Amino acid sequence: MVPRLTMIGHATILIQVAGLNILTDPVWSDRASPFRFAGPKRVTAPGVDFSQLPKIDTVLLSHNHYDHLDMATLRRLEARDRPLIVTPLGNDVILRKGVKTARIKTGDWHDRISLSSDVSVNLTPANHWSSRGIRDRRMALWSGFWIDTPCAQIWFAGDTGYGDGEIFHDIRKRYGAPQIAMIPIGAYEPRWFMSDQHVAPEQSVQILHDIGADQALGFHWGTFQLTDEAREEPKQLLRASLVASGVAPSRFTAFAPGDVHIASA
């Protein structure tokens, strides 16, 4: 089975590979917030209605910010499918409070966790941070995920700034070049404030060069208005950055809700 990836929105991507249905950072709520009445509101409908989802085997939860860890969605998934949740260290404490029966496996950066007899995931470093409130900053870890399958190597970068780029070179050295990389492209303005935690499109293209992926899909844009840039700007800047770098725009596309990517056999 060749990998099939469907964009739900923001950082929520359905990955269907090697007989597994995997969701990254699932958010179907209307707001990325601890409140139903305030906070960033969804401006695009989910690419797949929750009722139309296949049975989810695994949730990959990169960190605990509200636009990535949505307790309401996780409760719905637990009630319907009881998926395994794979997440960095410390997030299990938060999850146990909201989803008491959840099946959870935690790991540190580069730890390997089996999802099936022939599929595993390694937690990869990211330049980011965590908190759910004012007293728990950096008390839980954050990560990306390297998915090792018989038919493809797939990398979900998670939220990250670029930094000095060393973490991306190290990932390439440790794991090789993935066939598919999901790289964030949005939530970067004002850059003086956001650059330590979120990449802008030209840095996303640099990550593509560093990691050497055959195909990249841009996420973390166009669903929640988290920062100052216009909704379509990440897509436009991504294309301009690719042209400036001499990379074919088809190699790195802005993944929009409802878009489907089917890997080459």
C-alpha positions in Angstrom: 0.0 0.0 0.0 1.6 3.3 -1.1 1.2 6.1 1.5 -1.9 8.3 1.2 -1.9 11.6 3.0 -5.0 13.8 3.5 -4.9 17.3 4.9 -7.5 18.0 7.5 -6.3 21.4 8.5 -3.4 23.2 10.3 -1.3 20.3 11.7 -3.9 17.6 11.4 -3.0 15.1 8.7 -4.4 11.7 8.0 -1.6 9.3 7.0 -2.7 5.9 5.6 0.2 3.6 5.2 1.1 -0.1 5.7 -2.5 -0.9 6.9 -2.5 1.8 9.5 -4.6 5.0 9.8 -2.5 7.6 11.6 -3.5 11.1 12.7 -1.1 13.9 13.5 -2.2 16.5 16.1 -5.9 16.0 15.6 -8.1 19.2 16.0 -11.7 19.2 14.9 -12.8 21.9 17.3 -13.9 25.4 16.1 -11.3 27.1 18.3 -7.6 26.5 19.2 -8.2 27.6 22.7 -9.0 26.4 26.2 -12.3 28.2 25.8 -15.3 27.6 23.4 -16.1 31.4 23.3 -12.7 32.9 22.7 -9.4 32.3 21.0 -8.3 31.6 17.4 -11.3 30.5 15.4 -11.2 28.0 12.6 -11.6 29.8 9.2 -11.6 26.7 7.0 -13.7 23.6 7.5 -11.9 20.3 8.2 -10.8 18.5 5.0 -12.6 15.4 6.2 -15.7 15.5 8.4 -15.1 13.6 11.7 -17.9 11.2 10.9 -16.2 10.2 7.7 -12.9 9.3 9.2 -11.7 5.7 9.0 -11.0 3.9 12.2 -7.9 5.6 13.7 -5.1 3.3 14.9 -2.6 5.8 16.1 -2.4 9.5 17.1 0.9 11.2 16.9 0.8 14.2 19.3 3.7 16.5 18.9 3.2 18.9 21.9 0.6 20.4 24.2 -0.2 23.8 22.6 -4.0 24.2 22.1 -3.7 24.2 18.3 -2.2 20.7 18.5 -3.5 19.0 21.6 -7.3 19.4 21.5 -8.9 17.5 24.4 -12.4 17.6 22.9 -11.2 15.9 19.7 -9.1 13.3 21.6 -12.1 12.4 23.7 -14.1 11.8 20.6 -11.4 9.6 19.1 -11.1 7.7 22.4 -14.8 7.0 22.5 -15.0 5.9 18.9 -11.6 4.1 18.2 -9.4 3.9 21.3 -6.3 4.8 19.3 -2.8 4.5 20.7 -1.4 8.0 21.4 2.3 8.5 20.9 3.7 11.7 22.4 6.8 13.2 24.0 7.5 12.9 27.7 5.3 14.8 30.0 2.2 15.1 27.8 0.8 11.9 29.3 0.1 13.8 32.5 -2.1 16.2 30.7 -3.8 13.5 28.7 -4.6 11.4 31.7 -6.5 14.3 33.2 -8.7 14.7 30.1 -8.9 11.2 28.6 -8.5 8.9 31.6 -8.7 5.6 29.6 -6.3 6.7 26.8 -3.6 4.2 25.7 -0.4 6.3 25.7 3.2 5.7 24.9 5.7 8.4 25.6 9.3 8.9 24.5 12.3 11.2 24.5 13.9 12.5 21.3 15.1 9.7 19.1 13.2 7.0 21.1 11.7 4.3 18.9 8.1 3.2 19.4 6.5 0.3 17.5 3.0 0.9 16.0 2.7 -2.6 14.4 4.9 -5.5 13.4 6.5 -3.6 10.6 5.8 0.1 11.3 7.6 2.2 14.0 8.0 5.9 14.9 11.0 7.8 16.2 10.5 11.1 18.0 12.7 13.8 16.4 13.9 17.1 17.9 12.3 20.4 17.2 13.1 24.0 18.1 9.9 24.9 20.1 8.4 24.9 23.6 5.3 23.8 25.5 2.7 25.1 27.9 -1.0 24.8 28.7 -1.1 27.6 31.2 1.2 30.1 33.0 2.9 27.6 35.4 3.9 24.7 33.1 6.1 26.2 30.5 8.6 23.6 29.1 7.4 21.0 31.6 6.4 18.7 28.8 8.6 17.8 25.8 7.8 18.6 22.1 8.9 16.7 19.0 8.4 15.7 15.4 7.9 12.1 14.2 9.9 9.9 11.8 7.6 7.1 10.6 9.4 4.0 9.4 7.3 1.8 7.1 8.1 -1.0 4.6 7.0 1.3 1.7 8.2 4.7 2.7 10.0 6.9 5.2 7.7 9.7 6.3 8.7 12.7 8.5 6.3 15.1 10.3 8.5 18.0 11.5 6.1 19.3 14.2 6.2 22.9 15.2 9.8 24.3 14.9 12.0 27.3 14.4 15.1 26.9 12.2 17.8 27.8 14.7 21.2 27.0 13.4 19.8 24.1 11.3 21.8 21.5 13.1 18.8 19.4 14.3 17.8 18.9 10.6 21.2 17.9 9.5 21.4 15.5 12.4 18.0 14.0 11.5 19.3 13.4 8.0 22.4 11.7 9.3 20.5 9.5 11.7 17.6 8.4 9.5 18.4 9.3 5.9 16.2 11.3 3.5 12.5 10.7 3.7 10.3 10.1 0.7 7.7 12.5 2.2 8.3 15.4 4.7 5.6 17.5 6.3 7.1 20.8 7.1 5.4 23.9 8.7 5.2 27.0 6.7 3.0 29.4 8.7 2.6 31.4 11.9 5.8 33.5 11.5 4.9 37.2 11.8 6.2 39.3 13.5 9.4 37.4 12.7 11.4 39.1 15.5 9.1 37.4 18.0 8.1 34.2 16.2 11.4 33.0 14.5 12.6 31.0 17.5 9.6 28.8 17.4 8.1 28.9 13.9 9.8 28.8 10.5 8.9 31.2 7.7 8.6 29.7 4.1 12.1 30.5 3.1 13.4 28.5 6.1 10.9 25.7 5.3 12.6 25.4 1.9 16.0 25.3 3.7 14.7 22.4 5.8 13.7 20.7 2.6 17.3 21.1 1.4 18.7 19.9 4.8 16.5 16.9 5.1 16.6 15.9 1.4 13.0 14.8 1.1 11.7 13.7 -2.3 8.3 15.5 -1.6 7.4 18.0 1.0 3.9 19.1 2.1 3.5 22.5 3.9 1.2 22.5 7.0 0.5 24.9 9.9 -1.1 27.6 7.8 -4.5 28.8 6.6 -6.8 27.2 9.3 -6.3 29.3 12.5 -5.3 32.9 12.4 -2.5 32.6 15.1 -0.1 35.4 14.0 0.0 38.6 11.8 0.6 37.3 8.3 -2.3 37.1 5.9 -4.0 33.7 5.5 -2.7 33.0 2.0 0.7 34.6 2.4 2.6 31.4 3.5 1.4 29.7 0.3 2.6 32.6 -1.8 5.9 33.0 -0.1 6.6 29.3 -0.3 6.2 29.3 -4.0 8.4 32.4 -4.3 11.1 30.9 -2.1 11.1 27.7 -4.1 11.6 29.6 -7.4 14.4 31.6 -5.8 16.1 28.4 -4.6 15.7 26.7 -8.0 13.4 24.0 -6.6 10.4 22.9 -8.7 7.2 24.2 -7.0 5.7 20.7 -7.4 8.3 19.3 -5.0 7.0 21.3 -2.0 3.3 22.2 -2.0 1.1 24.1 0.5 -1.2 21.3 1.8 -4.7 22.7 2.1 -7.8 21.2 3.7 -9.1 18.3 1.6 -5.9 18.0 -0.5 -4.7 14.4 -0.9 -1.2 13.3 -1.7 -0.6 9.7 -2.9 3.0 8.7 -3.0 4.5 7.2 -6.1 4.8 3.4 -6.0 
